[in-house]
Amino acid sequence: ASGARAEGPSGVVVRGVSSAPLPAPGLGFPGRRVRPGRAPGSEEVLLVDGNGVLHHRGFGVACHLGVLTDLPCVGVAKKLLQVDGLENNAQHKEKIQLLQARGDSFPLMGGSGTILGMALKSHDHSTKPLYVSVGHKMSLEAAMRLTLGCCRFRIPEPVRQADIRSRDYIRRTLGVPGPPAPGRERNQKAQRPKACPKEGSEEPAGLEIIH
């Protein structure tokens, strides 16, 4: 797990990486901590790269982590989880096109009539919204304000920094190249494939990194 703690709207001042055994194969909690205010003793909030009540069972990873830690928690997803009649269809894409400026948003109302979250344009130059939902001890309005306040780019800075640090940790720990950090893919030139090995020769087995 990796984390980045922020003081103020977007400045990250503490970064860390830790490892722990998972309770079950494939189960992880991609949580990132953010301290939204500068007041001493201010309460911590968890920003989670996932969903809260915007979930098939109404209880996503942001809800789980919030209950386990007893901390306010916000789900910030990069893609729409299609639940309760919500679909990434033409109508949904038309609503996205109407998001013109940073801070513009629209509610994600399911077929049941419940507002499960909000689609948020977090940066003026971003064409893809974030999907913000309540995790624990947090109103949707407060979750939106906090998420937007942490965005220097499309992704909230604590989550973005945690992603970068975790990928770097994997590269340094395993000693093999990992996938490029967010925002660096465009800067890397495509590598040409190596020549095929001669018949009968064997290639050493490689390591595959799964996120």
N, C-alpha and C positions, 0 to 999 in steps of 0.2 A: 504494500500500500504506500502511496505517496501523498504528501500534503503540502500546502502552501498557506501560510497565515498572512493576512493582510491587515494593515492599519490604515484607516481612511478608505476612500472610495475604491482605490485600485492599487495602491502601493504595497507590494509584497515585501515583507521584512524578514520572514522566517521560512525556510524551506527544509523539508526533511523526507527521508525515505526509510521505511522500516519493513520488515518481513515477518510473517507469522503463518503457521499452518492453517489451511482452510478447513472449515468444519465438514465440508463435503466437496467432492470433485466438481470443478467448474463453478463453485460458489464464491463470490467475492463481493466486497463492499467498496466501490470506488468513491469514497467520501473525501471531501476537501474542506478544511476549516477556514473560516474567514471571520475576522473580528471587525465588524462594520464601523465601529466608532473609536475615537481616541480616548474616551473617558476611562480612567483607571477602574478596573474591576467590571468593565462592561461585559455583558454576556456573550458567549461565543455562539455562532451560528454555523451549521454545516451546510455547505453547498454540495450536492451529490450529482454526479454525472449519470443521471437516470431519472426515473419518475417517482412521484409520490402517489396521490390519489388518482392520478391519470394512469390507471392500471386496470387489467382485466378483473381483478378482485378488489379494486379500490384501495390497494395497500401495496405500493411498490417499494423498491429498495430504500427510497428516501424516508418512507414511513417506518420501515424496519429499523434503519440506523438511528432515526430519531428516538424511537421507543427504547432501543438498547442503550443509548447514551443519555437519554433524558435531556437532550438538547434541541433547541429549535432547528428545524431542518427544511431545506428547500430542494425540490427536484428540478434539475435543469437538464433537459434532454435536447439532443441535436436533431432528432428525427421524431416525427409524429407516431405515437403508438396508437394504432387504429383499434379503438375500443368503443363500446356503447354507441355504435353508429357513426363514429368519427372516421372519415376516410380521406386519404390524400388524393382526392379526385379533382376534377376540373373546377368545381365550385370552391374547394379549399384553396386551390392555386390562384384563383381570381382574387380571393381575400388577401392572399400574400402580396399580390401585385399592388394592392391599395395601400400597403405599408410603405410610406414614402420617406419618413424621417426617423431618426433614432428616437426610441421611446414609443413609437406607434405600436398598437396591439389590437387584438380582437379575441373575444372569449371562445373557448372550446366547449361548446354545449353539446352534450351527448343526446342520443335519442330519448333518454329518460327525462330530459329537461334539466339535468344537473350540469352546472358549469364545472368542468373537471380541471381546467387550467386556462392558461392564456398563451397565445402565440405572440412573441415579442420581437420586434426589430431592434436588435441591440447595438447596431452600428450603422451609420449612414450609408456605407458602401457595401453592406451585407445584403445578399439577395435571399438568404435563407434565415427564417426566424428561429428563435429558441422556443422551446415548449416548457413553460414554467408551471409547476404544480406544487400544491401544499404537501409537505412531508409530515411535520410534527410541530406543534406549538407555534404556528405561524399562520397569519391570515394571507390570503392570496394577494391582497393589495400590498402588504409589507414585503412579501416574497418578490413581487415585481420591482418594487423600489430598490431592494437590496441587490437583486440580480443586475439591474441596469446600472446601479452605482458602481458595480465591480467590473464593468466592461470597458476596457480600453480598446479591445477589438471585438469580434463577434462573441467569443467565448469568455465567460467571467474569468478575471485574471487568476484567482486561486486555482480554478480548475485547469486553466491553460498551463500555468506554471507546473502544476502537479503532473500533468501529462508529459510535459517536456522533461521534467526531472526523472520520472519513472522510466521513460525510454532511454535516457542517458545512463541511468543506473543499470538497466539491463545490458546495454552495450559494454559498460565498464566491467560488470560482474562476470558476464559470460565470455567476454573477449571476442565477440563476433559482432558484425554490423547489425544493427536493429533497424526497424522501419523509421523513416525520417520523422522528426518532430512536427507537430502541426504548424503550417505556415512555411515549412521549408521544402515541401515537395516541389514547388514550382521552380525553386532555385537550383535544384539538382539536375544535372544533365542525365539523359537516359544512357545507360551503359549498353554497349554492344554485347550480344551473347558470345560466350567463349566458343572457340572452335570445338567441334564434336571430337571426343576422344577416339583414338584409333581402335579398330576392331580388336577385341580381346583385352583391351586395357580396362582398368577399374578406377573409378573415381572414389576418393574418400567420402565417407558419409558426412553430410552436413547437419548443422543444427537448425531446427525450425523454431522460431519464436512465435508463440501464440498469445495474443492479448485478449 
